[in-house]
């Protein structure tokens, strides 16, 4: 399933929720404990970071693609 995430004043990122399956149990626990905001999914988190730090939309998408496939 593909969705789009965009922070106000930042770049839109297309997310792929199926990439949650790539996360290890330890990775999920770490993200849950330290980085997820209430009600946020793992892919939402990755898109939030990519949208905030991308210089433009293609750069934000590349950042998301790299992070979500770790």
Number of C-alpha atoms within 10 A of each C-alpha: 7 8 11 11 19 17 14 9 8 18 22 22 27 17 20 17 15 11 15 14 9 12 15 11 10 9 12 14 12 12 16 15 10 8 13 16 13 7 6 12 15 19 21 22 19 21 29 21 16 28 26 17 15 19 12 13 17 13 16 23 20 14 19 26 19 11 15 21 11 10
